[in-house]
Amino acid sequence: MSARDRFGVLWRPELAAALLLRADEVDVVEVNAEDWLDVPRSRADALRTLAAHVPVVLHATSLGLATGEDADRARIDRMARLCEIVGPESWSEHLAFVRGGGVEIGHLAAPPRTRRTIDGLARNVALAARVVGSRPALENVATLIAPPASTMDEPSWISACIAATGCPLLLDLHNLHANAVNFGFDAAAALDRLPLQAVTEIHVAGGRWITRGSARRLLDDHLHDVPDPVYTLVEELGARCAQRITVILERDAQLPSFDDLLAQLARARTALAAGRARAAAHAA
């Protein structure tokens, strides 16, 4: 494994004491930006203090950049304010929309995979980059239904989005796994069609099965341990990528012990190292 690779967790208030006591065991902390966008500056300064002790990355969920509509400028302004206060190492958003026609839908939705949404994404990213001062890493999303009116499959659309924006790719491996299971494609084969040279960060997480009638789907819920197939994808990615990778374990609630979280990070570290070792052996 490259010494450059880093492993971290999603910030939750319940983890504050453990993170302070065991900061040497976590390389980076991801912070959900929406928890902090509207807090007073005096409270947001606490994140700046955190960033002085461990690298912090901000992860946004409400900008809705991947849509045919213009993004909400007020939300982008608040994101820029938070970045100015905290001084994060980087920030990210999703390849998703969260509103349409002025209606907030309340979750990250996969947009139609079309040239129109790519063009809208490019416009919104350009605006966000001007206001915030840097481009976001863009994350693939899980979906329970195939986006209607799509003219591209997921790997082709993600690749076109990254090419159109020049953004880094935040590759969520559980999202990729869930979509592969739900729509019947090979996740490892999909890796070979993605712009892996643009990957700077990956997410690992867990989910659960949901059933409605005869339909069964894997839901990405961030409430469960990372499943075996996701660790396999970590190894496959390590075998394909030479650049430094930051691995974030996303667990939003139903938190296990901090030792359990670190054990899952250790398993991701081992998987990434195994993939890098495979690549080195093949090159020798």
Secondary structure, DSSP 4 states (H G I P E B T S, - for coil): --TT-EEEEE--GGGHHHHHHTGGG-SEEEEEGGGTTTS-HHHHHHHHHHHHHS-EEEE--S---SSSSPP-HHHHHHHHHHHHHH--SEEEEES-EEEETTEEEEEEEPPP-SHHHHHHHHHHHHHHHHHHSSPPEEE----SSPPTT--S-HHHHHHHHHHHH---EEEEHHHHHHHHHHHT--HHHHHTTS-GGGEEEEEE--EEEEEETTEEEEEE-S-SPPPHHHHHHHHHHHHH--S--EEEE---SS---HHHHHHHHHHHHHHHHHHHHHHHHHH-
